[in-house]
Amino acid sequence: MTSSVSIYLPDYGYTYRFSGVLSVKHEMSLNIQKDGESLYHTDYVNGARNEPNRVSLEVLESDIGHAAGWATRMMQAMESIKRNRCVCVVTTPAFVYSGMLLSDFSATVDETSQSGWQGTLIFTQYAPAVGVKMNDNSSSTTHVGSVGSSMYLSGEALLDELRRAGVL
């Protein structure tokens, strides 16, 4: 039986579910403005700004209940997601996070997990810089318009997102 945590790749239309999730750690923090920083920063509201959300997953993947080599293919898939910087939607029982990148992945295979692996996946929310060309090595900037407010999902939009992620 798979876990209730999933990793959805919108660009590929594919959802990954793990054999087991041992823990989910949510990090949603604020950067409090220091005395020496300018009071005119536009990203500070009430003396603070949101830091990118982070989700840490302790997962367990096994060949048990799957075809032989399943755990190895899952490890390769997670490594590929990290290496290719694929944008993910991470769905946990508590929250749905969009715009996430797999920033850190580590896996352990030892005598306790011979038919699989146990690992840590850390997803960090990205926020593309305003005025900077994406996927370009040049240092020139391009005007891309005004910055909108953070996106909050309504109840119906959240249900649609969960359906697309294959949770519902």
C-alpha positions in Angstrom: 0.0 0.0 0.0 1.4 3.4 -0.9 1.6 6.4 1.4 -0.6 9.5 1.3 2.4 11.7 0.3 2.9 12.2 -3.4 5.3 14.0 -5.7 3.5 15.2 -8.9 5.5 16.5 -11.9 3.1 18.8 -13.8 5.4 19.0 -16.8 5.4 15.3 -17.3 2.0 14.4 -15.9 3.4 11.8 -13.6 2.9 11.2 -9.9 5.3 9.3 -7.6 4.2 7.6 -4.4 6.4 5.9 -1.9 6.0 2.5 -0.2 6.2 4.3 3.1 6.8 7.8 4.6 8.3 7.7 8.1 8.1 11.5 8.7 7.1 14.8 7.1 8.7 18.0 8.4 7.2 21.3 7.3 9.3 24.5 7.5 7.5 27.8 6.9 9.6 30.6 8.3 9.9 34.3 8.3 13.0 36.4 7.9 12.7 39.2 10.5 14.1 42.6 9.3 17.4 43.6 11.0 18.1 47.1 12.2 20.7 47.7 9.6 18.5 46.7 6.7 16.7 49.3 4.6 13.1 50.1 5.6 12.2 50.4 1.9 12.5 46.8 0.9 9.3 45.9 -1.0 9.4 42.3 0.1 9.1 43.1 3.8 5.6 43.4 5.3 5.3 44.3 9.0 9.1 43.9 9.4 9.3 40.4 8.0 9.3 38.5 4.8 8.4 34.9 4.0 11.3 32.5 3.4 10.7 29.7 0.8 8.7 26.8 2.2 10.6 23.6 2.8 9.3 20.1 3.2 11.5 17.2 4.4 10.4 13.6 3.8 11.9 10.5 5.4 10.8 7.8 3.0 11.1 4.0 2.7 11.0 2.3 -0.7 11.0 -1.4 -1.2 10.6 -4.0 -3.9 8.1 -5.9 -1.7 4.7 -5.7 -3.4 6.2 -4.3 -6.6 8.1 -5.7 -9.5 11.8 -6.6 -9.0 14.0 -3.4 -9.3 11.2 -1.0 -8.3 13.2 0.5 -5.5 16.2 1.1 -7.7 14.1 2.7 -10.4 12.5 5.0 -7.7 16.0 6.0 -6.5 17.0 6.8 -10.1 13.8 8.8 -10.6 14.4 10.9 -7.5 18.0 11.5 -8.5 16.8 12.6 -12.0 14.2 14.9 -10.6 16.9 16.6 -8.5 19.5 16.7 -11.3 17.1 18.1 -13.9 15.6 20.6 -11.4 12.0 19.5 -12.2 9.3 21.6 -10.7 7.1 19.5 -8.4 3.8 19.6 -6.5 4.3 18.0 -3.1 1.1 16.7 -1.5 1.2 15.8 2.2 -1.8 15.1 4.5 -1.4 18.6 5.9 -0.6 20.8 2.8 -0.2 20.9 -0.9 3.0 22.7 -2.0 3.4 23.9 -5.6 6.6 25.2 -7.2 8.9 22.9 -5.3 12.4 21.7 -6.3 14.1 18.7 -4.9 17.0 20.5 -3.3 18.6 17.5 -1.4 18.3 13.8 -1.8 20.1 11.1 0.2 19.4 7.3 0.3 20.8 4.5 2.4 21.0 0.9 1.4 22.2 -1.5 4.1 21.4 -4.9 5.7 18.1 -3.6 7.1 16.9 -2.5 3.7 18.4 -5.0 1.3 15.3 -5.0 -1.0 15.0 -1.3 -1.1 16.3 1.9 0.5 15.5 4.5 3.1 16.2 8.2 2.4 15.6 11.8 2.9 14.1 14.2 0.4 14.1 17.9 1.0 11.9 20.1 -1.3 12.4 23.9 -1.3 9.9 26.2 -2.9 11.4 28.4 -5.6 10.5 31.9 -6.5 11.8 33.0 -9.8 13.5 36.4 -9.7 11.5 39.2 -11.2 13.2 40.7 -14.3 15.6 37.8 -14.8 15.5 35.6 -17.8 15.0 32.0 -16.9 17.2 29.2 -18.5 19.6 31.8 -19.8 23.3 32.3 -18.9 23.3 36.0 -19.8 23.2 38.6 -17.0 20.9 41.0 -18.7 17.4 41.5 -17.3 14.1 41.6 -19.0 11.0 43.4 -17.8 8.3 40.7 -17.0 5.6 42.9 -15.5 4.5 43.5 -12.0 4.7 41.0 -9.3 1.3 39.5 -8.1 0.5 38.5 -4.6 1.1 35.0 -3.3 -1.3 32.4 -4.5 -3.7 31.0 -2.0 -5.9 28.0 -3.0 -9.6 28.1 -2.3 -11.4 25.0 -1.2 -12.4 24.1 -4.7 -9.0 24.9 -6.2 -7.4 22.7 -3.6 -9.7 19.8 -4.4 -8.9 20.2 -8.1 -5.1 20.2 -7.3 -5.5 17.1 -5.2 -7.5 15.4 -8.0 -4.7 16.2 -10.5 -2.1 14.9 -8.1 -4.0 11.6 -7.9 -4.8 11.9 -4.2 -8.6 12.0 -4.7 
